[in-house]
Every structure is written in structure tokens, then in C-alpha cells.
Amino acid sequence: MVNTAVQLSGVRLDNPVIPASGTFGFGYEFAQWYDINCLGAISVKGTTREPRFGNPTPRIAETPGGMLNAVGLQNPGIDKVVAEELPRLREVYHKPILANISGFSLDEYVECCAKADTSPHTDLIEVNVSCPNVHHGGMSFGTDPNMVYDVTRAVKAVCKKPVYLKLSPNVTDIVSIAKACQEGGADGLSLINTLMGMRIDLKKRAPILANTTGGLSGPAIFPVALRMVWQVYEAVDLPIIGMGGVQTAEDVVEMMLAGATAVQVGAANLVNPYACQEIVQTLPSLLERLGVQDINELIGGAHGWEKT
């Protein structure tokens, strides 16, 4: 029997597959399609202090090998998420839940993380300092090591549960950002979020997205995500949740070999609502074919290959 269980800062996941924030709603929506308890964990929709309608439409544009989104963190606000959305998810899901928190100021990050931390329905706090689709927030924090350090320190001071910082790929040096998180006391890292991109309507001669730019996700970004997970694994001593273009069980294994302990699946859920279930179902047989009895053997397994 192949062991697929992994640990994230003491939190046990039956398998490393996690639907990524923003691509799986608050989780319970998918319970009508299959038993979501097959998932290792769920990262719920990104949450801010105040309710947000998000950006104007159109907010989605297709691209070769992926899609652009500029949803803009549409959510009902932290108080409603804690009081209604998380309990509703817990009614149908009994595995670990990641609260995904965004903010437009240091105080907002602290307030939202503190409220999420006190919820009996959260197991880890995922702090999004990397959203490219909102102005004066999100990614502006995640591109400066000093600001990342400040956010990490402030959030850790009010959280008892493990805190994972979600990093932006829209930086020159992802390693310096990761190191700032580690110095600030982060328990782990999630990477990567979407890459900045845009499309133009040829007939209108104008950007397709009302926001002009959006975040590129999908299989096109997988090699970039893999490279960044590899670099960060070599630079810091923190567990990593890898994501970015993951679509198959093979992608999960590849991401873990690069250094991820768990793997989030994002845009694939928007194409195929059964994507995560199918990955969970095919992962054990893939591990058997690869001669892997314990999935933890894969974590960082591709590093040091030059020495063999």
C-alpha cells in the first residue's frame, strides 16, 4: 500500500492535493459533484476585511495554454467568511482547511488573519501577498522583501496556527522574498501566484480585460512555477506548497521532486470540476509505477542529481 500522506507544519494531509484559492469557491460548492473529503486539504477563496464585488467585467480572457483573470478578490468579507462560509464547508468537509487572506494594509492583514486564526474551522493561514489584480494591495506587499518581512512578523504575532506566505512570481529575485518570509517567522510558503499578462481585442483595439491586465494561470506557467519552487527549496528551510499550471498526477510528482511538500491545483478546476478528484485517484498507481512506496521520498528528490 502506497503512503500518500504528508505533513504541513504538523497538519496531516491524507494526500498532497489541494484545490487552489480562487478556483474552488469556498469548497462546499463542489460537494454536489463528488465527495470532496478525498482531497488533502482545501484553500478557500481569498478573503479581505470588507466585502468586495471585485473588478468590472470582462474579468476573464483565454490564452494559449492558459487563461487570464482579473476577478479582483471578490468575496463577502472576513466576518461573513468566518461566521458562515467556513462552517458551511465544515458541514461537508472534515479535512484541513486553509484560510486565504489578502489585505490592503498591514492592519488589515493582521485583523483578518487574527479572525481566521480563531475560527475552529481553519487549520492553516495562507497569507496572499501576491495578488496582481487589485490596486494598492496584494502584490505591492509581495514584491518588497522588507514589506514581506513586516507582514510575516505582524501576522505571526496574532496567529497560533501555521502561517504560510503566498508569493508572487512577478519579482526579479524570488529567493530574496522567500528568505524575508523565513526571517519573519513564516511556517511555510505557497508559490507561485499568477504571472502578469494581458490580451488585446483586435476589432476594438483595446484590452480585453476591463482591468487591462490580469493574472496568467494554466499549464503555460508550470515551468516557471517549477523553477521557482526549485530555487526556493534550495534557499530556505521551510515546507513549500507548490502551484502553477498543475493539471495531472505527473505534475504533482514533478512539483514534489522540485521541493514541494503539497501541491495546489488551480485553473484546471475551472476547466474540469473533477480535476482534483482525478489527480487524487490516479496518484497511487503512478507512485507504484515509479517504485515509490512513500510519497515523502519525492520531496526535493531531484536536488543533488549532479552528484549521482
KOLPA-566155 format. One record per residue (C-alpha): z, x, y. Coordinates in steps of 0.5 Angstrom, whole numbers, plus 500, padded with zeros to 3 digits. Example, Ala and Ser with C-alpha at 12.3 -4.5 7.8 and 13.67 -1.06 7.14 Angstrom:
REM KOLPA-566155
516525491 514527498 
REM end
This chain:
REM KOLPA-566155
500500500 498503507 503503512 500501519 507500523 508504529 514505534 513505541 520508544 524505539 520498539 517497532 510494531 507492525 500495527 498498533 493493535 495490542 491485546 490488553 493485559 488480563 484479557 488475552 491470557 499469556 497469549 499462546 492460548 489464542 494461537 490455537 485459533 489464529 496466527 497471533 503474529 498478526 498482532 502489533 504486540 501482546 501485553 501478557 497477564 498481570 504479574 506479581 511477586 508471589 502466585 495469586 489465586 485471585 479474589 473469591 467468586 463470583 468475579 464477573 458481572 454483566 452490565 449494559 455496554 460492558 462488564 465488571 471484573 474482580 479477578 484480583 490479579 490471578 497469576 503464577 508469580 513472576 518467577 514462573 512467568 519469566 521461566 515458563 510463560 514468556 518462553 512458551 509465548 515466544 515459541 509461537 509469537 515473534 513480535 514485541 511482548 509487554 510484561 505487565 507488572 503489579 505490586 503491593 509495595 515499592 520493593 515488589 514493583 522493583 523486584 518484579 520489573 527487574 526480573 521481567 526486564 532481564 528476560 530475553 522475551 520481553 520488549 517493554 515493561 508495563 507497570 500497572 499502578 491502576 488495578 482497582 480489584 485488589 486491596 492495599 496495592 495497585 490503584 492505591 499507588 496510581 491515585 497519588 502523584 507522589 507515589 506514582 513518581 516514586 514507583 516510576 523512579 524506582 522501576 526505571 533504575 532497574 530497567 534497561 527496556 522502556 517502561 510504560 506506566 498504566 494509569 487509573 481513571 479513578 482519579 480527579 486529575 489524570 493529568 497530574 498523575 501523567 506529569 508525575 510519571 514523566 517527571 519520574 522518567 517514564 518512557 511512555 504511558 498506558 491508559 486507561 484501566 477499568 472504572 470502579 463499579 458494582 451491581 446488586 442482586 435484587 433477590 439476594 439484596 447483596 452485591 453480585 461480586 464477592 469483592 463487592 466492587 469491580 472494574 468496569 470495562 467495555 464500550 461504555 467506558 470508551 468516551 471516558 478513555 478517549 477524553 483522558 488520552 486527549 488530556 494526557 496527550 496535551 499535557 505530556 511529551 510521552 507516547 501513549 498506549 490508549 485503551 478502554 472500550 475499543 472494539 473496532 478499527 474505527 475505535 483504533 483510529 479515533 483513539 489515535 486521533 486523540 493522541 495514542 500511538 498504539 491501542 490495546 483491546 481488552 473486553 472485546 477479546 472476552 466476547 469475541 476471541 477473534 476481535 484483535 485479528 478482525 481489527 488488524 484485518 480491517 484497519 488497512 482498508 479503513 485507512 484507505 477509505 479515510 485517505 491515510 497512507 501512513 497511520 502515524 499521521 493520525 497520532 494526535 491528529 484531532 488536536 488543534 482543530 479549533 485553529 483550522 
REM end
